[in-house]
């Protein structure tokens, strides 16, 4: 860790600017400095490089070629999806997944980056870093595809909880993907936000689902002020996922560091809200009656 001479805030060794006051640290040798927050193993880095090569190779294809491929896939999949939607859910789910995986793993969405000139790198003090917009776009799509897969269940009251479950589960990857995509200068590879985001998805989706599932079941029985408090607390937790650098300004240490327990704190927060709802529901005579 290195201390900012302006405000005294502790920053990771690899930081170019102070997290708290934006003080610009003197130049240092990036290749020799101890990276405290780079948790990528050599194999993970190699995999990321292979993925980028595939993505940029696909970027070389013309718009017409990519659009024709997508159109052909759509023409093939549409009648199968239509049949599955009305007659066989298994067929519908299977082909939605196949269509999604083909697009994602062959990077057929790369023409969107080219069409709108979306940058996949960022310059920081003369050093070029890959941002996480590619991964962000894929996470966004993952967050969208989950409710689509379970969409047919909304027509059957006994199965509609499946759609709610998928929608709530998709919220975390959607929020994290949006963070990657909209804030590339912050969520860059140099501070290993990818690992932080992975931990969030692994540990927080459970807490997120517990809170939202129970809240959906019991919110009509809560007084208005209780609903406002619960939703406000929930939004505060979600806000901390979307703007971790804001949270950083009020901590002595970077919440994305190796020794940070921030993810655990958030999970505890979700669980605390869940048990608070249980207590409130018990007091209102909704449970264990």
C-alpha positions in Angstrom: 0.0 0.0 0.0 1.1 3.6 -0.6 -0.1 6.6 1.2 -1.3 9.7 -0.6 0.9 12.7 0.4 -2.1 15.1 -0.1 -4.9 13.4 1.9 -3.2 10.4 3.7 -5.5 7.9 2.0 -4.1 4.4 1.5 -3.9 3.2 -2.1 -2.8 0.0 -3.8 0.7 0.1 -5.1 -0.4 0.0 -8.7 -2.7 3.0 -8.5 -1.8 6.0 -10.7 -4.2 8.4 -8.9 -5.4 8.6 -5.4 -8.8 7.0 -4.9 -9.9 9.7 -2.5 -8.6 13.1 -3.8 -7.4 12.1 -7.3 -3.8 13.1 -6.6 -1.5 12.0 -9.4 1.3 9.8 -8.1 4.8 10.2 -9.5 5.7 7.9 -12.4 6.7 4.4 -11.6 7.7 1.3 -13.4 4.5 -0.6 -14.0 6.2 -3.9 -14.8 8.3 -4.0 -11.6 5.8 -2.6 -9.0 4.1 -5.1 -6.7 0.5 -5.4 -7.9 -1.6 -5.9 -4.8 -4.9 -6.3 -6.6 -4.0 -8.2 -9.7 -5.3 -11.7 -8.9 -5.1 -13.2 -12.4 -3.1 -16.4 -12.7 -1.0 -16.9 -15.8 -3.6 -19.3 -17.2 -6.4 -16.9 -16.7 -4.4 -14.1 -18.4 -3.7 -16.5 -21.3 -7.4 -17.3 -21.6 -8.3 -13.6 -21.7 -5.7 -13.0 -24.4 -7.2 -15.8 -26.5 -10.7 -14.5 -26.0 -9.6 -11.0 -27.2 -7.9 -12.3 -30.3 -11.1 -14.1 -31.3 -13.1 -11.0 -30.6 -10.9 -8.7 -32.6 -10.6 -11.3 -35.4 -14.4 -11.2 -35.6 -14.3 -7.4 -35.7 -12.5 -7.7 -39.0 -15.6 -9.2 -40.6 -17.9 -6.9 -42.5 -21.2 -5.7 -41.1 -23.1 -7.4 -44.0 -21.4 -10.8 -43.3 -22.2 -10.7 -39.6 -25.7 -9.6 -40.1 -26.3 -12.3 -42.8 -25.0 -14.9 -40.4 -27.3 -13.7 -37.6 -30.2 -13.5 -40.0 -29.6 -17.0 -41.2 -29.4 -18.3 -37.6 -32.6 -16.4 -36.7 -34.5 -17.9 -39.7 -33.4 -21.4 -38.6 -34.1 -20.9 -34.9 -37.4 -19.0 -35.2 -39.8 -21.9 -36.2 -38.1 -24.2 -33.6 -38.5 -21.5 -30.9 -42.1 -20.8 -31.9 -42.9 -24.5 -31.7 -41.2 -24.9 -28.4 -42.9 -21.8 -26.9 -46.4 -23.2 -27.6 -45.8 -27.0 -27.4 -42.6 -28.0 -25.6 -40.8 -25.8 -23.1 -37.7 -28.0 -23.2 -37.3 -27.4 -26.9 -37.7 -23.6 -26.4 -35.2 -23.4 -23.5 -32.7 -25.6 -25.3 -32.7 -23.5 -28.5 -32.7 -20.2 -26.7 -29.5 -21.4 -24.9 -28.0 -22.7 -28.1 -28.7 -19.5 -30.0 -27.3 -17.4 -27.1 -24.1 -19.5 -26.7 -23.4 -19.4 -30.4 -23.7 -15.6 -30.5 -21.6 -15.1 -27.3 -18.8 -17.7 -27.8 -18.3 -16.8 -31.5 -18.4 -13.0 -30.6 -21.1 -12.3 -33.3 -22.0 -9.2 -31.3 -18.6 -7.6 -32.1 -20.2 -5.7 -35.0 -22.1 -3.6 -32.4 -18.7 -2.4 -31.0 -17.5 -1.5 -34.5 -20.8 0.1 -35.5 -20.9 2.4 -32.5 -17.2 2.8 -32.2 -17.1 1.4 -28.7 -13.6 1.4 -27.3 -12.2 -1.7 -25.7 -9.0 -0.1 -24.4 -8.2 2.9 -22.3 -4.9 4.9 -21.9 -3.8 5.6 -18.3 -0.7 7.7 -18.0 0.6 6.5 -21.3 -0.1 2.8 -20.7 -2.8 1.1 -22.7 -5.1 -1.2 -20.7 -7.9 -3.4 -21.9 -11.2 -2.3 -20.3 -13.9 -4.8 -19.5 -16.5 -3.7 -22.0 -16.5 -7.0 -23.8 -17.1 -8.9 -20.6 -19.6 -6.3 -19.6 -21.6 -6.7 -22.7 -21.7 -10.5 -22.3 -22.8 -10.1 -18.7 -25.6 -7.7 -19.8 -26.8 -10.3 -22.3 -26.6 -13.0 -19.6 -28.8 -10.9 -17.4 -31.3 -10.4 -20.2 -31.4 -14.0 -21.4 -32.3 -15.5 -18.1 -35.9 -14.0 -18.0 -36.3 -14.7 -21.7 -35.6 -18.4 -21.1 -38.2 -18.6 -18.4 -40.7 -16.3 -20.2 -43.3 -19.0 -21.1 -44.0 -19.6 -17.4 -45.7 -16.2 -17.0 -48.8 -17.7 -18.7 -49.2 -20.3 -15.9 -49.9 -19.1 -12.4 -48.5 -22.2 -10.8 -45.1 -21.7 -12.6 -44.8 -17.9 -12.6 -42.4 -18.0 -9.6 -39.9 -19.5 -12.0 -39.9 -16.3 -14.1 -39.6 -14.2 -10.9 -36.7 -16.4 -9.8 -34.9 -16.0 -13.1 -35.5 -12.2 -13.2 -34.2 -11.7 -9.6 -31.2 -13.9 -10.3 -30.3 -12.0 -13.4 -30.2 -8.6 -11.6 -26.7 -9.0 -10.2 -25.0 -10.0 -13.5 -27.0 -7.2 -15.3 -25.9 -4.5 -12.8 -22.2 -5.7 -12.8 -22.2 -5.9 -16.6 -23.7 -2.4 -16.8 -20.9 -1.2 -14.5 -18.2 -2.7 -16.7 -19.7 -1.2 -19.8 -20.5 2.3 -18.6 -17.4 2.9 -16.4 -14.4 1.5 -18.3 -12.0 4.0 -16.9 -12.8 2.9 -13.3 -13.4 -0.8 -13.8 -10.2 -1.5 -15.6 -7.9 -4.6 -15.7 -5.3 -2.8 -13.6 -7.5 -3.0 -10.5 -8.8 -6.5 -11.2 -12.5 -5.6 -11.0 -13.3 -8.8 -12.9 -12.3 -10.9 -9.9 -14.3 -8.6 -7.6 -17.3 -8.9 -9.9 -17.0 -12.6 -10.0 -17.1 -12.8 -6.2 -20.2 -10.5 -6.2 -22.0 -12.8 -8.5 -21.0 -16.0 -6.7 -21.9 -14.8 -3.2 -24.5 -12.1 -3.6 -27.0 -13.7 -6.0 -28.1 -16.0 -3.1 -28.6 -13.1 -0.8 -30.3 -11.1 -3.5 -32.8 -13.9 -4.3 -33.6 -14.5 -0.6 -34.5 -10.9 -0.1 -36.5 -10.3 -3.2 -38.4 -13.6 -3.1 -39.6 -13.1 0.4 -40.3 -9.4 -0.1 -42.4 -10.2 -3.1 -44.4 -12.7 -1.1 -45.0 -10.4 1.9 -44.8 -6.8 0.8 -48.6 -6.3 0.6 -48.8 -7.0 4.3 -46.2 -4.4 5.3 -47.1 -0.8 6.2 -45.9 1.8 3.7 -43.1 3.1 5.9 -41.8 -0.5 6.3 -41.8 -1.0 2.6 -39.9 2.2 2.1 -37.3 1.3 4.6 -36.7 -2.2 3.3 -36.5 -1.0 -0.4 -34.2 1.9 0.6 -31.8 -0.5 2.4 -31.9 -2.8 -0.5 -31.2 0.0 -3.0 -28.3 1.2 -0.8 -26.7 -2.3 -1.2 -27.2 -2.3 -4.9 -25.8 1.2 -5.2 -22.6 0.0 -3.6 -22.3 -2.6 -6.3 -22.7 -0.1 -9.1 -20.5 2.7 -7.5 -17.8 0.9 -5.4 -15.4 3.9 -6.0 -17.8 6.1 -4.1 -17.7 3.7 -1.2 -13.9 3.7 -1.5 -13.8 7.4 -0.7 -15.1 6.7 2.8 -12.8 3.7 3.6 -9.1 3.6 4.5 -8.5 0.6 2.2 -9.6 -0.2 -1.3 -12.6 -2.5 -1.1 -11.3 -4.5 -4.0 -8.1 -5.5 -2.3 -7.2 -9.2 -1.8 -7.9 -8.9 1.9 -11.1 -7.0 1.6 -14.2 -8.5 3.2 -16.5 -6.1 1.4 -18.3 -8.9 -0.5 -19.0 -10.7 2.8 -20.4 -7.5 4.3 -22.8 -7.1 1.4 -23.9 -10.7 1.7 -24.5 -10.2 5.4 -26.5 -7.1 4.6 -28.8 -9.1 2.2 -29.2 -11.8 4.8 -29.9 -9.3 7.5 -32.7 -7.8 5.4 -34.1 -11.2 4.8 -34.2 -12.0 8.5 -35.6 -8.5 9.2 -38.5 -9.4 6.9 -39.0 -12.7 8.6 -39.3 -10.9 11.9 -41.6 -8.3 10.5 -43.8 -11.0 8.9 -43.9 -13.0 12.2 -45.0 -9.9 14.1 -47.7 -9.3 11.5 -48.8 -12.9 12.0 -48.0 -14.0 8.4 -45.7 -16.8 9.3 -45.7 -19.7 11.8 -49.3 -19.1 12.6 
